[in-house]
Amino acid sequence: EERTPSGSAASARAQSTGSGATRVIFSEIGPRLAWIELYNTHDQPQSIEGWPLDDDDPETPPFVFPADTTLDAHGFLVVEATDLDQLRGNLLRLRRPDGSFADMLSYTSTAPDTTLSRYPVHGGGWQRNTPPTRGTFNQAPPPTATPTSTPTARPITSPSPAAQARRATTTKPTASSSQRLDWIS
């Protein structure tokens, strides 16, 4: 049995484009797969009617986008967990109706209240533990603390009595008028 989302259809229908020209991608995965966000990288609306979204578990049926589901040009579509409750695998796949892959993602869990997101959304790499930006452009991942070396103060010690005695018996050379010597201690 195939499942379809409730309330995810957009009002406009896209002009037909060849499957090679479509570029709808995963943008962000909500905490614990609470939602999946798609992004249309094109300058034109894109219909995803009949596109299956599935995982690598052969026991679960794919989620299929219903008629009139369209992403606006450079627009987002969020699919809720209630529509995705059958997804259990670790590999998420978005396919076109002809069976070719639009996008694929190996899902890994994130820290609580953070997401797995693509930054920048139109082709960047995947970042873990990013702040949720549901339905909008993803943010850069937070900076990570970089360990820095802290100089450690060395205690100042007095020279040993033997070193003091050696220094006291050393004489400075004298300079004649024709030569100059610098004493380096």
C-alpha positions as CSV (number, residue, x, y, z in Angstrom):
1,E,0.0,0.0,0.0
2,E,1.3,3.5,-0.9
3,R,0.8,6.4,1.4
4,T,0.3,10.0,0.5
5,P,0.6,13.2,2.6
6,S,-2.4,15.1,3.9
7,G,-2.4,18.8,3.2
8,S,0.9,18.9,1.3
9,A,-0.3,19.9,-2.2
10,A,0.5,23.3,-3.4
11,S,-1.9,25.5,-5.3
12,A,0.0,25.8,-8.6
13,R,0.9,23.0,-11.0
14,A,4.4,23.0,-12.5
15,Q,5.2,23.1,-16.2
16,S,6.4,19.7,-17.3
17,T,10.2,19.3,-17.4
18,G,12.3,16.3,-18.3
19,S,13.5,14.2,-15.4
20,G,17.1,15.0,-16.2
21,A,16.4,18.8,-15.6
22,T,14.6,18.4,-12.3
23,R,16.6,19.2,-9.2
24,V,14.6,18.7,-6.1
25,I,16.8,17.7,-3.2
26,F,16.7,16.8,0.5
27,S,17.4,20.0,2.4
28,E,16.9,19.2,6.1
29,I,15.9,16.2,8.2
30,G,14.1,17.0,11.4
31,P,15.1,15.6,14.8
32,R,14.4,11.8,14.9
33,L,12.8,12.0,11.4
34,A,10.1,14.3,12.7
35,W,9.9,15.8,9.3
36,I,11.8,15.9,6.0
37,E,12.3,19.1,4.0
38,L,12.7,19.2,0.2
39,Y,14.1,22.1,-1.8
40,N,13.6,23.0,-5.5
41,T,16.9,24.4,-6.8
42,H,15.2,25.6,-10.1
43,D,14.0,29.0,-11.2
44,Q,10.7,27.4,-12.1
45,P,8.0,25.5,-10.1
46,Q,8.5,21.7,-10.1
47,S,5.8,19.1,-9.8
48,I,6.7,16.1,-7.7
49,E,3.3,14.4,-8.3
50,G,3.8,10.6,-8.1
51,W,7.4,10.8,-6.8
52,P,8.1,8.1,-4.2
53,L,10.0,8.8,-1.0
54,D,11.3,5.6,0.6
55,D,14.0,4.0,2.7
56,D,16.1,0.9,2.4
57,D,13.7,-1.3,4.4
58,P,12.0,-3.6,1.8
59,E,9.1,-4.2,4.3
60,T,7.9,-0.6,4.3
61,P,5.9,0.8,1.4
62,P,7.1,4.1,-0.2
63,F,5.4,7.4,0.5
64,V,4.1,8.8,-2.8
65,F,3.4,12.5,-3.3
66,P,-0.2,13.1,-4.4
67,A,-1.5,14.9,-7.4
68,D,-0.9,18.7,-7.5
69,T,2.1,18.5,-5.2
70,T,4.4,21.3,-6.4
71,L,7.4,23.1,-5.1
72,D,7.7,26.8,-6.0
73,A,10.9,28.0,-7.7
74,H,13.6,27.9,-5.0
75,G,10.8,26.8,-2.6
76,F,10.6,24.3,0.3
77,L,8.2,21.5,1.1
78,V,8.0,19.9,4.6
79,V,6.7,16.4,4.9
80,E,5.5,15.6,8.4
81,A,6.4,12.5,10.4
82,T,2.7,11.5,10.4
83,D,3.0,10.9,6.7
84,L,6.4,9.1,7.1
85,D,5.7,6.8,10.0
86,Q,6.5,3.8,7.9
87,L,10.1,4.9,7.2
88,R,12.5,2.8,9.4
89,G,15.7,2.5,7.3
90,N,18.8,4.5,7.4
91,L,18.9,5.4,3.6
92,L,16.3,7.9,2.4
93,R,15.6,8.0,-1.3
94,L,13.6,10.5,-3.4
95,R,12.8,9.0,-6.8
96,R,11.2,10.4,-9.9
97,P,8.2,8.6,-11.4
98,D,10.5,6.9,-14.0
99,G,12.5,5.3,-11.1
100,S,15.6,7.5,-11.4
101,F,17.0,9.0,-8.2
102,A,16.4,12.7,-7.5
103,D,18.4,12.5,-4.3
104,M,19.6,10.0,-1.7
105,L,20.8,10.4,1.9
106,S,22.2,8.0,4.4
107,Y,20.5,9.3,7.6
108,T,22.3,9.5,10.9
109,S,20.8,10.6,14.2
110,T,21.5,14.1,15.6
111,A,21.7,15.6,19.0
112,P,18.3,16.5,20.6
113,D,16.5,19.4,19.1
114,T,19.0,19.7,16.2
115,T,18.8,18.6,12.5
116,L,20.8,17.1,9.7
117,S,20.9,19.9,7.1
118,R,22.5,20.7,3.8
119,Y,24.5,24.0,3.9
120,P,24.3,25.9,1.7
121,V,21.0,24.3,0.7
122,H,21.5,24.5,-3.1
123,G,24.4,22.1,-3.2
124,G,26.5,22.2,0.0
125,G,27.5,19.4,2.2
126,W,25.6,17.8,5.0
127,Q,26.0,19.2,8.5
128,R,25.0,17.4,11.7
129,N,23.5,19.0,14.8
130,T,22.4,22.3,13.1
131,P,19.6,24.5,14.4
132,P,16.2,23.7,12.8
133,T,15.2,26.0,10.0
134,R,12.0,24.3,8.9
135,G,10.7,25.8,5.7
136,T,13.5,28.3,5.3
137,F,17.1,28.4,4.2
138,N,19.4,26.4,6.4
139,Q,21.9,28.2,8.7
140,A,25.6,27.5,8.9
141,P,26.5,25.0,11.5
142,P,27.5,26.4,14.9
143,P,31.3,26.9,15.3
144,T,33.0,24.1,17.1
145,A,35.4,24.8,19.9
146,T,39.0,24.5,18.8
147,P,41.5,23.7,21.6
148,T,44.2,26.3,21.9
149,S,47.4,25.9,23.8
150,T,47.6,28.1,26.9
151,P,51.1,29.3,27.7
152,T,52.1,28.0,31.1
153,A,54.2,30.2,33.3
154,R,57.5,28.7,34.3
155,P,58.6,29.6,37.8
156,I,61.5,32.0,38.0
157,T,64.3,30.3,39.9
158,S,67.5,31.8,41.3
159,P,70.7,30.4,39.8
160,S,72.4,27.7,41.8
161,P,75.3,28.7,44.0
162,A,77.7,27.0,41.6
163,A,76.3,29.0,38.6
164,Q,76.6,32.2,40.6
165,A,80.3,31.3,41.4
166,R,81.1,30.7,37.7
167,R,79.5,33.9,36.7
168,A,81.4,35.9,39.4
169,T,84.8,34.5,38.2
170,T,84.2,35.2,34.5
171,T,85.8,38.5,33.4
172,K,84.5,40.6,30.6
173,P,86.9,41.1,27.8
174,T,88.2,44.6,27.2
175,A,88.0,46.3,23.9
176,S,90.9,48.2,22.3
177,S,90.3,51.3,20.3
178,S,90.6,49.2,17.1
179,Q,88.1,46.5,18.0
180,R,84.7,46.5,19.8
181,L,83.4,43.4,21.5
182,D,79.9,42.9,22.7
183,W,79.5,41.0,25.9
184,I,76.6,38.6,25.7
185,S,75.7,37.1,29.1
